Amino acid sequence: MKLGIQSIKLLPLVLLPLSYVAASATEPATSVQNYPEKAVSIVEPFGAGGGPDLLARALAPRLSKLWGQAVTVENITGSGATAAPAHVVKSPADGYTLLINTSAQAYSAAALNNLPYDPLKDFIPVIPLTRQPYVLVTGKKSGVKTVIELILLAKVHGSELKFGSTGIGTGTHIGAEKFTQAAAIKVPHLPPSPNDSVTDTLAKVIDGRIDYCLLPISLALPAIHDGKLVALGVTTKRRSTLLPEVPTIDEAGIAGFDFSIWYGIWVRAGTPSAVVAKLEKDIRKVLEDQNLRSWISEHGGELMNMTQTEFARFVLNESESASQILKAAAIRPK
């Protein structure tokens, strides 16, 4: 028997912020013809070895070959993964400093008030990259083996349990709130401490300090294979090729549940539209590389096929969806 999921109605979005789509009639032709004329930096917020870092390092040499310029990856971590966007927003709006980020770029606009930047207005979404499921995990010590067992446990002992995340406003937080609401359970969120890393969150699930969590599959996979974590369900409608034996949360009992982590490229608002168009075109060309596509598939991802305008609307929709999830959880932006 499947439990009904609370649907989240998205508002129709027709007009995009000017920062997303505005073009300057006075942009010099050289902004496209000669771009890039120097090294390009891809800034990522989660640290070496994470999904955005690995994807950036897969893109960098291919873009470097295409452009004939150095393309470097810069890990700027800290402040709940907001240090990297804060760095990019202070950089010149010329297309030489790119931000690769997860869905947290959209969610933080709904979850966080006191940021040194506006996640929506201060950035232009350039192109989506890939998406992949999260996996709902619990520690082996919990004794829970299925989604339904977790729900039944929470129905009885919900106030005594805690779910974790990698930070307020991240996909692991928004997705776990969505799961909690869809399952009609009441379990408090235990956010990470300011200095906690993603691996600290992983360790808390393993040793039982938090009872369940959504984690990127690539991060959780080693602990799942070692038997330290129990994979209860993946968050998308289709099973993951990395965990083919693990049911989707939809299959496991929460009808209609669908949630994913996605990645994209942003630049600072004010970047000439011709440069944005050149970036979109060239990154899309690089993503056609069959070896890169195979690498993405091997890491459990799939490409997202959207134009720049479609991606901009998608980001706004994702932010609105996160806002509604947080409102339903009685969580106000901090």
N, C-alpha and C positions, 0 to 999 in steps of 0.2 A: 504494500500500500504506500502510495507516494503522498507526501505532504505538499500542500499547495504553496507556491511561492508568491509573496507579495510583489506585484508588478510595479515597476517604477516608470511613471509616465514622463517622457522627455518633452520639453517644450519645443515647439517648432522654431528653428533658428534660420532666419532668412538673411538678415543683415549681419555681417561680420564686423568686428571692431576695425576701425581704419588702420590701426597698426598692423593688422593681418594682411591687408590687401592693397593698401594705398600705394600708388606709383607716382613718381615724380616726372613731370613732363620735361624737366631740364636735366635729367641724368645724362652724363656724357656717354657717348658710344663706347669709350674705352672701358667703362665699367663692366661690359660683357666681353668685348673683344680681347682685352688683355688680362681678365681675371682668370686665375689668380697670378699675380706677379711676384709673390713671395710666399713664404711658408704659411701653411694653414694649421691651426690648432683645433683639435677636437677635445673639448673639456667634458669630463664625466664625473658624476658625484658620489659614486659608491665604492670606489677603490679597486685596486688590481685584482683580477680574477673573477669579478662579478659579471653579470650578463652584459651591462652596457659597456664595460671595459673590454670584454672579449669581442663584442661586436664592433666596437670602435677600432680595435686593433686588426680586425679582419678587413674593415673598410679602408683603413689608412694607406697601406701599401698600394692598393688598387687605385685609389684616388691620386696618390703620388705619381704613379705611372701614367695615368691619364693626363694629369696636369703638368707633369715635368717640374713639380715643386715638392718640397718636403711637406709631409703631413704628419704631425705628431699627435700623440694622445697624452693629455694632461689629467692626472687624477687629482681632483680638488675635493677632498672629503670633509666631513664635519658639519655641525649645526643641523643635524637631522637631514642630511643630504641637500641642504639649501645653500651651502657654501659655493658650489659650482655655478648655479644660476646667478648668484650674487656677483661672482667674478665676471661672468659673461656680460651681465647688464652694465658693468663698468667699463667694458672694452669698447673700442671704436665700433660704430655701426657700419662696418665695411665688408663683412662676410669672411673675415680672416680668423674669427673666433667662433667656432660652432659649439653648440651644446647638444650632446646626446643624453637623453633622459628617458625615464620610464613614464608610465601613466601618472606617476606622482607629480609630474609637472602640471597636469590638469587638476588632480585631486587637491594639491596644496592650496589652490585658489579657493576651494570650498572649506578647507580645514584650518587654515592658518591666517591670522590677521596681521601679525606683527612682523611681516617679512620686509627686508630692505628693497623689495621689488614687487611688482604685480605680475604673477605668473602668466596672466593672460594678456594684459595690455603692453607689457614691456618686452614681449617676445613675439616673433613671427614663426609659426609652425611651417617648416619647409617641406618635409616629406616623412611619412610613416615608414618604419623599417619592418619589424616583425612583431608577432604576438605569440604567446605560448601560455599554457595553463599554469596555475599554481597547483600545489598539492596540499590537501588538508592532512596534517600530521598530528600525532600524539606520541608521547613517550612510551616505550615498551612497558615501563612500570605501571602505567595506568590500567593495563589489562583490557583496554578498549580495542576492538578489532574492526568495527564497522561504523559507518556514519550513524546508523540507527541506534547502535549501542551508545554512542556519544550523546545523541539527542536524549535518549531515555535517562542516562546518567544526569544530564543537565536539568531535565525536568524535575528530578528529585533533589539534586544537590547543587543547582545552578549558582546560588549565592556563594557557595564554598569553592567554586571553580574559578579559573581565570583563563582568558585567552590572551595571547601575545601578538606582537607585531614588530616590524622593524622601524616603526615610528608613526606618529600621528600624521594622517594624511597620505601615507604611502598606500600602495595597492594591497599590501598585506593587512593593513588596518581596515581600509574601506571594504575589501573583500570579506574579511572575517565578520565585520559588522553586518554585511549583507547576508552572510550565511546564518548568523545568529538570529536575524530578523526573519529570514525565510523558514528557519526551523522552529520559530515561535518559542525560543528559549531566552532566558535572561541570565547572561554570564558577563561579569564585569571585565573590562579591558585593562590589562596591565602593560602600559607602554614601557619602552626601554628607557633606561637611564640615559642622560645626555651623552655620556662617553661610551655607551654600548655600541658595538659593531653588529653587523648582520650575524656573524658567527656567535656572538654572545647570545643573541635571540635563539639561535639553533641550540646552543648548550642548555638554555633554560627549559626548552621543551624536552630535551633528552633527560635532564635530571629531575623533571617534574615541578619546577618552580612555576611554569605555566602549563596548562592542561592541554591546550591545542593551539594551533597556529596555521596560517597559510604561509607557505614558503615557495620561492621559485624552485622548480623541480631540479634544476642543475645544482642548486645549493644543497638541497635535501638528499639527493640521490645517494651519495656515499654512505650517509648514516642509515638510510633505508636498507641499502644492500648489506650493511654491517649488522642489521637487526637492532639498532639503537632507537630508530624511529619506526612507527607503524604508519604506513600510507593508507588513509581511509578513503580518499576520493580525490579526483582531479576536477578542476573547476570549470572546464569547458564542456561543450556538448559532445565533443569527440574525445575518446581516450588518447592518451599521450603515447607516442611511439617509444618513449623512454621508460614508461611504466605500463606496458600493454595489459598487464594482469590486474591493474587497479581500476575499479569502476569509476565512472564519472559521478559527481554528486547527484546529478539528475537521475542516473541509473540507480544510485544507492538509496534514493527515497525522497529527494527534494525536487519535485517536478518543476522543470523549466529553468533550473539554476544554470547560469552561464556567466562566467567572469574570467578575464584573462589579464595578464601583464603584457603591456605593449611598449614598444620602443620607437622613438622618433628623433628627428633632428630639428633644432630650433636655432634661430639667430636673433640678435638684438633687434628690437623694433627700430625702424629708421633705416635699416639696411636697404639700399636701392633695390627696387623690385626686379630690375634686370639681373642683378646679382643673385637674388633669391631664385629667379627662374633658371639661371645657369646652374646653381647648386642642385635644384630639383632634377633638372635634366641629366646632369652628370652623375649624381648619386643613383638615379634610377638606372642609368646605363651600367654602372658598376654592379648593381643588384641583379643584372641579367647574367652575370658570370656564373656558369654552371657549377664550377667548383665551390663558389661562395654559396650558391643555393643548396648544394649538397651538404655543406658545412652547417648551414642554418637548420636544415632538416635533421641532421645527425644530433643537433643540440636541442631538438624538440620544438623548434619554431616553425612558423610559416609566414611568408611574405604578406604584407597588407597592400592591396591594390587600390590606392586612392590618389587623386590629383592633389595639388597643394591646397586648393580651395576646399575640396572634400575633407582633407585632413584637418584644416582649420575648423570646419564645422564639427567634425568628430571630436576634437579637443574640447570645444565648448559644450557639446552634449555630455561628454564624460564628466566634465566639471559640474554640470547641472545634476547629473545622476548621483555623483558623490555628495553633493549638497543635500539632496533629498534623503539619501541613506543616513547622513549624519543628523539631519533634522528628525528623522524617525527614531534615532537613538538618543534624542534629546542632548546632542552634543553641539555646543556652540563653538564657532571658530575661535581659536586662541591667538 
